[in-house]
Amino acid sequence: MSSDETPGAGELGDDRQHENAGQDVIRVDADDNSLGTVNRLDAHTGDGIRHRAFTSLLFDEDDRILLAQRSPDKRLWDTHWDGTVASHPVEGQSQEAATRERLEEELGVTPDQYDNLRVTDRFEYKRYYQNAGVEHEVCAVLKATLMDTDLDPDPEEVAGIMWVPYERLHENPRWYRQLRLCPWFEIAMRRDFDD
């Protein structure tokens, strides 16, 4: 998700040097039970391999959600708008720990800036992106409240940021069609959070 620069099956020969070829993700069943690890590049090419992921949504105290635009250098869903951060935990890492890591790496947000980080939902989905790759994930949704909204986005990860009134986005997603939302975020934002 957030860091997946993966090619389509026909491009593997040229891209085995890509950083994702040296990383693993957690292969899972439909109930998010671990089945070991799988190469990250393999998980995102061909028909894909179901694996564990997360999308994390930060809200301010006025119930606005922080959206982040993916870098134009991403292979999958480049320049699309996403929830605050999204990625994959590594083996032995909780969704909360993975979220804290990505928030700091991508947006410069540290744990003292937010409160009540927790998993609120989980869903499975599969989507192809042009001829570049596929996402087949069991995706946890995490939520937290950002009290200190100072941000320091990494331009290699984040092309832009935007605060959006969550209720308006949730109730009227067609108003935001021009944003080209990432598919996992579109699913996450349309579901009711289990607070």
MIDOSE-1310 file (N, C-alpha, C; in nm, 2 decimals, decimal comma, always signed):
residues 195
mssd	+0,08/-0,12/+0,00/+0,00/+0,00/+0,00/+0,09/+0,12/+0,00; +0,12/+0,17/+0,12/+0,18/+0,30/+0,12/+0,32/+0,30/+0,05; +0,39/+0,19/+0,06/+0,53/+0,19/+0,01/+0,54/+0,08/-0,10; +0,43/+0,05/-0,17/+0,44/-0,06/-0,27/+0,47/+0,00/-0,40
etpg	+0,59/-0,01/-0,44/+0,63/+0,03/-0,58/+0,65/-0,10/-0,65; +0,55/-0,17/-0,69/+0,56/-0,30/-0,74/+0,52/-0,31/-0,89; +0,59/-0,38/-0,97/+0,56/-0,39/-1,11/+0,46/-0,50/-1,14; +0,40/-0,50/-1,26/+0,32/-0,61/-1,30/+0,40/-0,73/-1,33
agel	+0,34/-0,85/-1,36/+0,41/-0,97/-1,37/+0,50/-0,97/-1,49; +0,47/-0,90/-1,60/+0,56/-0,89/-1,71/+0,68/-0,81/-1,69; +0,69/-0,73/-1,58/+0,80/-0,64/-1,56/+0,90/-0,69/-1,45; +0,87/-0,81/-1,40/+0,95/-0,86/-1,29/+1,10/-0,87/-1,32
gddr	+1,14/-0,91/-1,45/+1,28/-0,92/-1,48/+1,35/-0,79/-1,46; +1,29/-0,68/-1,49/+1,36/-0,55/-1,48/+1,36/-0,50/-1,34; +1,27/-0,55/-1,26/+1,25/-0,49/-1,13/+1,29/-0,57/-1,01; +1,36/-0,69/-1,03/+1,40/-0,77/-0,91/+1,50/-0,69/-0,82
qhen	+1,55/-0,58/-0,87/+1,64/-0,50/-0,79/+1,57/-0,40/-0,70; +1,43/-0,39/-0,73/+1,35/-0,30/-0,65/+1,36/-0,33/-0,50; +1,36/-0,23/-0,41/+1,37/-0,25/-0,27/+1,26/-0,35/-0,22; +1,14/-0,36/-0,28/+1,04/-0,45/-0,23/+1,08/-0,59/-0,25
agqd	+1,16/-0,62/-0,35/+1,20/-0,76/-0,38/+1,28/-0,82/-0,26; +1,34/-0,73/-0,17/+1,41/-0,78/-0,06/+1,33/-0,77/+0,07; +1,20/-0,75/+0,06/+1,12/-0,74/+0,18/+1,01/-0,85/+0,18; +0,96/-0,88/+0,30/+0,85/-0,98/+0,31/+0,73/-0,91/+0,37
virv	+0,61/-0,96/+0,34/+0,49/-0,93/+0,41/+0,43/-1,05/+0,47; +0,33/-1,04/+0,55/+0,27/-1,15/+0,62/+0,15/-1,21/+0,54; +0,17/-1,33/+0,49/+0,06/-1,40/+0,42/-0,04/-1,44/+0,52; -0,17/-1,42/+0,49/-0,28/-1,45/+0,59/-0,39/-1,52/+0,52
dadd	-0,48/-1,59/+0,60/-0,60/-1,64/+0,55/-0,71/-1,53/+0,56; -0,83/-1,57/+0,52/-0,94/-1,47/+0,52/-0,97/-1,41/+0,66; -0,93/-1,48/+0,76/-0,96/-1,44/+0,90/-0,84/-1,37/+0,96; -0,74/-1,33/+0,88/-0,62/-1,26/+0,92/-0,53/-1,35/+1,01
nslg	-0,54/-1,48/+1,00/-0,44/-1,57/+1,07/-0,32/-1,58/+0,98; -0,20/-1,57/+1,05/-0,07/-1,57/+0,97/-0,05/-1,71/+0,91; +0,00/-1,71/+0,79/+0,04/-1,83/+0,72/+0,19/-1,82/+0,68; +0,26/-1,74/+0,76/+0,41/-1,72/+0,73/+0,43/-1,59/+0,65
tvnr	+0,54/-1,58/+0,59/+0,57/-1,46/+0,51/+0,59/-1,50/+0,37; +0,57/-1,39/+0,28/+0,58/-1,41/+0,14/+0,66/-1,28/+0,09; +0,73/-1,30/-0,02/+0,80/-1,19/-0,08/+0,70/-1,07/-0,12; +0,74/-0,95/-0,08/+0,65/-0,84/-0,10/+0,62/-0,81/-0,25
ldah	+0,72/-0,83/-0,33/+0,70/-0,81/-0,47/+0,61/-0,91/-0,53; +0,63/-1,04/-0,49/+0,54/-1,15/-0,54/+0,39/-1,13/-0,49; +0,38/-1,07/-0,37/+0,24/-1,05/-0,32/+0,16/-0,95/-0,39; +0,23/-0,86/-0,47/+0,17/-0,75/-0,54/+0,18/-0,76/-0,69
tgdg	+0,21/-0,88/-0,74/+0,21/-0,90/-0,89/+0,13/-1,02/-0,93; +0,11/-1,04/-1,06/+0,02/-1,15/-1,11/-0,11/-1,14/-1,05; -0,16/-1,25/-0,99/-0,29/-1,25/-0,92/-0,28/-1,21/-0,78; -0,16/-1,18/-0,73/-0,14/-1,14/-0,59/-0,15/-1,25/-0,49
irhr	-0,11/-1,23/-0,37/-0,11/-1,32/-0,26/-0,17/-1,24/-0,14; -0,28/-1,30/-0,08/-0,34/-1,23/+0,03/-0,24/-1,21/+0,14; -0,24/-1,09/+0,19/-0,14/-1,05/+0,30/-0,20/-0,95/+0,39; -0,14/-0,93/+0,50/-0,18/-0,83/+0,61/-0,14/-0,69/+0,58
afts	-0,23/-0,60/+0,60/-0,21/-0,46/+0,58/-0,29/-0,37/+0,67; -0,26/-0,24/+0,67/-0,34/-0,15/+0,75/-0,36/-0,02/+0,68; -0,46/+0,05/+0,72/-0,48/+0,19/+0,68/-0,51/+0,26/+0,81; -0,45/+0,37/+0,84/-0,46/+0,44/+0,97/-0,51/+0,58/+0,94
llfd	-0,61/+0,62/+1,01/-0,68/+0,75/+0,99/-0,67/+0,83/+1,11; -0,61/+0,95/+1,09/-0,60/+1,05/+1,20/-0,71/+1,15/+1,19; -0,77/+1,19/+1,30/-0,87/+1,29/+1,30/-0,82/+1,40/+1,40; -0,86/+1,52/+1,36/-0,83/+1,63/+1,46/-0,95/+1,64/+1,56
eddr	-0,94/+1,74/+1,64/-1,05/+1,75/+1,75/-1,18/+1,81/+1,70; -1,18/+1,85/+1,57/-1,30/+1,90/+1,50/-1,36/+1,79/+1,41; -1,31/+1,66/+1,42/-1,36/+1,55/+1,34/-1,33/+1,56/+1,20; -1,22/+1,63/+1,16/-1,17/+1,63/+1,03/-1,07/+1,52/+1,01
illa	-1,07/+1,46/+0,90/-0,97/+1,35/+0,87/-0,86/+1,40/+0,79; -0,74/+1,35/+0,82/-0,62/+1,39/+0,75/-0,59/+1,30/+0,63; -0,60/+1,35/+0,51/-0,58/+1,27/+0,39/-0,43/+1,30/+0,34; -0,37/+1,20/+0,28/-0,24/+1,22/+0,23/-0,24/+1,17/+0,08
qrsp	-0,18/+1,25/+0,00/-0,17/+1,21/-0,15/-0,04/+1,14/-0,17; -0,05/+1,02/-0,23/+0,07/+0,94/-0,26/+0,16/+1,00/-0,36; +0,29/+0,98/-0,33/+0,40/+1,03/-0,42/+0,38/+0,99/-0,57; +0,41/+1,08/-0,66/+0,40/+1,04/-0,80/+0,50/+0,93/-0,84
dkrl	+0,60/+0,90/-0,75/+0,70/+0,79/-0,78/+0,64/+0,65/-0,74; +0,53/+0,64/-0,68/+0,47/+0,51/-0,64/+0,42/+0,44/-0,77; +0,44/+0,31/-0,78/+0,39/+0,24/-0,89/+0,24/+0,21/-0,88; +0,20/+0,18/-0,76/+0,06/+0,15/-0,74/-0,01/+0,27/-0,68
wdth	-0,12/+0,31/-0,75/-0,20/+0,43/-0,71/-0,12/+0,55/-0,68; -0,02/+0,58/-0,77/+0,06/+0,70/-0,76/-0,04/+0,82/-0,77; -0,01/+0,92/-0,70/-0,08/+1,05/-0,69/-0,23/+1,04/-0,64; -0,27/+0,92/-0,60/-0,41/+0,90/-0,55/-0,41/+0,95/-0,40
wdgt	-0,52/+0,98/-0,35/-0,54/+1,03/-0,22/-0,57/+0,91/-0,13; -0,51/+0,91/-0,01/-0,52/+0,79/+0,08/-0,57/+0,85/+0,22; -0,60/+0,75/+0,30/-0,61/+0,79/+0,44/-0,48/+0,84/+0,49; -0,46/+0,86/+0,62/-0,34/+0,93/+0,67/-0,21/+0,85/+0,64
vash	-0,21/+0,72/+0,67/-0,10/+0,64/+0,63/-0,15/+0,50/+0,61; -0,08/+0,42/+0,52/-0,12/+0,28/+0,50/+0,01/+0,20/+0,46; +0,02/+0,08/+0,51/+0,13/+0,00/+0,48/+0,11/-0,14/+0,53; +0,22/-0,21/+0,56/+0,21/-0,35/+0,60/+0,30/-0,37/+0,73
pveg	+0,24/-0,43/+0,83/+0,33/-0,47/+0,94/+0,43/-0,58/+0,90; +0,54/-0,58/+0,97/+0,64/-0,69/+0,94/+0,61/-0,80/+1,04; +0,67/-0,92/+1,02/+0,64/-1,03/+1,11/+0,68/-0,99/+1,25; +0,59/-1,02/+1,35/+0,61/-0,99/+1,49/+0,57/-0,85/+1,53
qsqe	+0,52/-0,77/+1,43/+0,49/-0,63/+1,46/+0,34/-0,61/+1,47; +0,29/-0,54/+1,57/+0,15/-0,52/+1,58/+0,11/-0,41/+1,48; -0,02/-0,40/+1,45/-0,07/-0,30/+1,36/-0,05/-0,16/+1,42; -0,06/-0,15/+1,55/-0,04/-0,02/+1,62/+0,11/+0,02/+1,61
aatr	+0,20/-0,07/+1,63/+0,34/-0,04/+1,62/+0,38/+0,00/+1,48; +0,32/-0,07/+1,38/+0,35/-0,04/+1,24/+0,29/+0,10/+1,20; +0,18/+0,13/+1,26/+0,12/+0,27/+1,23/+0,21/+0,38/+1,29; +0,25/+0,36/+1,42/+0,34/+0,46/+1,48/+0,46/+0,48/+1,40
erle	+0,52/+0,37/+1,34/+0,64/+0,38/+1,26/+0,61/+0,46/+1,13; +0,50/+0,43/+1,06/+0,47/+0,50/+0,94/+0,43/+0,64/+0,96; +0,36/+0,67/+1,07/+0,32/+0,81/+1,09/+0,45/+0,90/+1,11; +0,55/+0,84/+1,18/+0,67/+0,92/+1,20/+0,75/+0,93/+1,07
eelg	+0,76/+0,82/+1,00/+0,84/+0,82/+0,88/+0,78/+0,91/+0,77; +0,65/+0,90/+0,75/+0,59/+0,97/+0,64/+0,55/+1,11/+0,67; +0,50/+1,14/+0,79/+0,45/+1,27/+0,82/+0,52/+1,34/+0,94; +0,62/+1,28/+1,00/+0,69/+1,34/+1,11/+0,60/+1,35/+1,23
vtpd	+0,50/+1,27/+1,25/+0,41/+1,27/+1,36/+0,45/+1,17/+1,46; +0,47/+1,22/+1,59/+0,52/+1,13/+1,69/+0,41/+1,09/+1,79; +0,43/+0,98/+1,87/+0,32/+0,94/+1,95/+0,26/+1,04/+2,05; +0,34/+1,14/+2,09/+0,29/+1,24/+2,19/+0,19/+1,33/+2,12
qydn	+0,18/+1,33/+1,99/+0,09/+1,42/+1,92/-0,06/+1,36/+1,90; -0,07/+1,23/+1,93/-0,21/+1,17/+1,91/-0,24/+1,09/+2,03; -0,37/+1,05/+2,04/-0,43/+0,98/+2,15/-0,52/+0,87/+2,10; -0,52/+0,76/+2,18/-0,62/+0,66/+2,16/-0,61/+0,58/+2,03
lrvt	-0,49/+0,55/+1,99/-0,47/+0,47/+1,86/-0,52/+0,33/+1,89; -0,62/+0,29/+1,80/-0,67/+0,15/+1,81/-0,73/+0,10/+1,68; -0,74/-0,03/+1,67/-0,80/-0,10/+1,55/-0,95/-0,09/+1,57; -1,02/-0,03/+1,47/-1,16/-0,02/+1,47/-1,24/-0,11/+1,37
drfe	-1,17/-0,17/+1,28/-1,24/-0,24/+1,17/-1,13/-0,33/+1,10; -1,18/-0,42/+1,02/-1,09/-0,51/+0,94/-1,18/-0,56/+0,82; -1,12/-0,56/+0,70/-1,19/-0,61/+0,58/-1,09/-0,67/+0,48; -1,14/-0,75/+0,40/-1,06/-0,81/+0,29/-1,10/-0,74/+0,16
ykry	-1,01/-0,72/+0,07/-1,04/-0,67/-0,06/-0,93/-0,71/-0,16; -0,96/-0,70/-0,29/-0,86/-0,73/-0,39/-0,89/-0,63/-0,51; -0,78/-0,56/-0,55/-0,80/-0,46/-0,66/-0,67/-0,46/-0,74; -0,69/-0,45/-0,87/-0,58/-0,44/-0,97/-0,56/-0,30/-1,00
yqna	-0,43/-0,26/-1,03/-0,40/-0,12/-1,07/-0,34/-0,12/-1,21; -0,41/-0,08/-1,31/-0,36/-0,08/-1,45/-0,29/-0,21/-1,47; -0,17/-0,20/-1,53/-0,09/-0,33/-1,55/+0,03/-0,33/-1,46; +0,02/-0,25/-1,35/+0,13/-0,23/-1,26/+0,14/-0,33/-1,14
gveh	+0,02/-0,38/-1,10/+0,02/-0,47/-0,99/-0,12/-0,49/-0,93; -0,12/-0,55/-0,81/-0,25/-0,58/-0,74/-0,23/-0,57/-0,59; -0,34/-0,54/-0,53/-0,35/-0,55/-0,38/-0,45/-0,65/-0,35; -0,41/-0,75/-0,27/-0,51/-0,85/-0,21/-0,47/-0,86/-0,06
evca	-0,55/-0,79/+0,02/-0,52/-0,77/+0,15/-0,63/-0,79/+0,25; -0,60/-0,83/+0,37/-0,68/-0,82/+0,48/-0,63/-0,69/+0,56; -0,71/-0,59/+0,55/-0,67/-0,46/+0,59/-0,74/-0,42/+0,72; -0,65/-0,39/+0,82/-0,70/-0,34/+0,95/-0,72/-0,18/+0,93
vlka	-0,82/-0,13/+1,00/-0,84/+0,01/+1,00/-0,81/+0,06/+1,14; -0,72/+0,15/+1,15/-0,69/+0,21/+1,28/-0,73/+0,36/+1,29; -0,76/+0,40/+1,40/-0,81/+0,54/+1,42/-0,74/+0,60/+1,54; -0,71/+0,73/+1,53/-0,65/+0,81/+1,65/-0,69/+0,95/+1,64
tlmd	-0,69/+1,02/+1,75/-0,71/+1,17/+1,75/-0,58/+1,24/+1,76; -0,56/+1,33/+1,66/-0,44/+1,41/+1,66/-0,46/+1,54/+1,73; -0,40/+1,56/+1,85/-0,41/+1,69/+1,92/-0,32/+1,80/+1,87; -0,20/+1,76/+1,84/-0,10/+1,85/+1,79/-0,09/+1,82/+1,64
tdld	-0,13/+1,92/+1,55/-0,14/+1,90/+1,41/-0,02/+1,94/+1,33; +0,09/+1,96/+1,40/+0,22/+2,00/+1,33/+0,26/+1,88/+1,25; +0,29/+1,90/+1,12/+0,33/+1,79/+1,03/+0,46/+1,82/+0,96; +0,53/+1,72/+0,93/+0,66/+1,74/+0,85/+0,66/+1,62/+0,74
pdpe	+0,58/+1,63/+0,64/+0,57/+1,52/+0,54/+0,70/+1,50/+0,47; +0,73/+1,37/+0,44/+0,84/+1,33/+0,36/+0,80/+1,33/+0,22; +0,86/+1,42/+0,13/+0,81/+1,43/-0,01/+0,83/+1,31/-0,09; +0,92/+1,22/-0,05/+0,93/+1,09/-0,12/+0,81/+1,00/-0,10
evag	+0,74/+1,02/+0,01/+0,62/+0,94/+0,04/+0,49/+1,01/+0,01; +0,49/+1,14/+0,04/+0,36/+1,22/+0,05/+0,37/+1,34/-0,05; +0,28/+1,35/-0,14/+0,28/+1,46/-0,24/+0,20/+1,58/-0,19; +0,11/+1,55/-0,10/+0,02/+1,66/-0,05/-0,06/+1,61/+0,07
imwv	-0,11/+1,70/+0,15/-0,20/+1,67/+0,26/-0,32/+1,76/+0,26; -0,43/+1,71/+0,32/-0,55/+1,78/+0,31/-0,64/+1,74/+0,43; -0,70/+1,83/+0,50/-0,79/+1,80/+0,61/-0,93/+1,81/+0,55; -1,01/+1,71/+0,57/-1,15/+1,70/+0,52/-1,25/+1,67/+0,63
pyer	-1,36/+1,74/+0,63/-1,47/+1,71/+0,73/-1,51/+1,56/+0,71; -1,49/+1,48/+0,81/-1,52/+1,33/+0,79/-1,66/+1,31/+0,76; -1,75/+1,37/+0,83/-1,90/+1,34/+0,81/-1,94/+1,37/+0,67; -1,89/+1,48/+0,61/-1,92/+1,51/+0,47/-1,86/+1,41/+0,37
lhen	-1,74/+1,37/+0,40/-1,68/+1,27/+0,31/-1,75/+1,14/+0,32; -1,78/+1,10/+0,44/-1,85/+0,97/+0,46/-1,99/+0,97/+0,40; -2,06/+1,07/+0,41/-2,20/+1,08/+0,37/-2,21/+1,11/+0,22; -2,11/+1,18/+0,16/-2,12/+1,23/+0,02/-1,99/+1,20/-0,05
prwy	-1,95/+1,07/-0,06/-1,82/+1,04/-0,13/-1,81/+1,09/-0,27; -1,92/+1,11/-0,34/-1,92/+1,15/-0,48/-1,87/+1,30/-0,49; -1,89/+1,37/-0,38/-1,83/+1,51/-0,38/-1,68/+1,51/-0,40; -1,62/+1,40/-0,36/-1,47/+1,40/-0,36/-1,42/+1,31/-0,47
rqlr	-1,50/+1,28/-0,58/-1,45/+1,20/-0,69/-1,33/+1,25/-0,75; -1,31/+1,38/-0,76/-1,20/+1,43/-0,83/-1,06/+1,40/-0,76; -1,07/+1,36/-0,64/-0,95/+1,33/-0,56/-0,88/+1,20/-0,60; -0,95/+1,11/-0,67/-0,90/+0,97/-0,71/-0,85/+0,91/-0,58
lcpw	-0,94/+0,85/-0,50/-0,91/+0,79/-0,38/-0,85/+0,65/-0,40; -0,76/+0,61/-0,31/-0,71/+0,47/-0,31/-0,82/+0,37/-0,27; -0,83/+0,26/-0,33/-0,94/+0,17/-0,31/-0,96/+0,12/-0,17; -0,85/+0,10/-0,10/-0,86/+0,05/+0,04/-0,92/+0,17/+0,13
feia	-0,88/+0,29/+0,10/-0,94/+0,40/+0,17/-1,08/+0,42/+0,14; -1,12/+0,41/+0,02/-1,26/+0,42/-0,02/-1,35/+0,32/+0,06; -1,30/+0,20/+0,07/-1,37/+0,10/+0,15/-1,37/+0,14/+0,30; -1,26/+0,17/+0,35/-1,25/+0,21/+0,49/-1,34/+0,33/+0,53
mrrd	-1,34/+0,43/+0,45/-1,42/+0,55/+0,48/-1,57/+0,53/+0,48; -1,61/+0,43/+0,40/-1,75/+0,41/+0,39/-1,81/+0,31/+0,49; -1,73/+0,26/+0,57/-1,77/+0,17/+0,68/-1,79/+0,25/+0,81; -1,87/+0,20/+0,89/-1,89/+0,27/+1,02/-1,78/+0,22/+1,12
fdd	-1,72/+0,31/+1,19/-1,61/+0,28/+1,28/-1,67/+0,22/+1,41; -1,61/+0,11/+1,46/-1,65/+0,05/+1,58/-1,57/+0,12/+1,69; -1,63/+0,23/+1,75/-1,56/+0,30/+1,85/-1,58/+0,23/+1,99
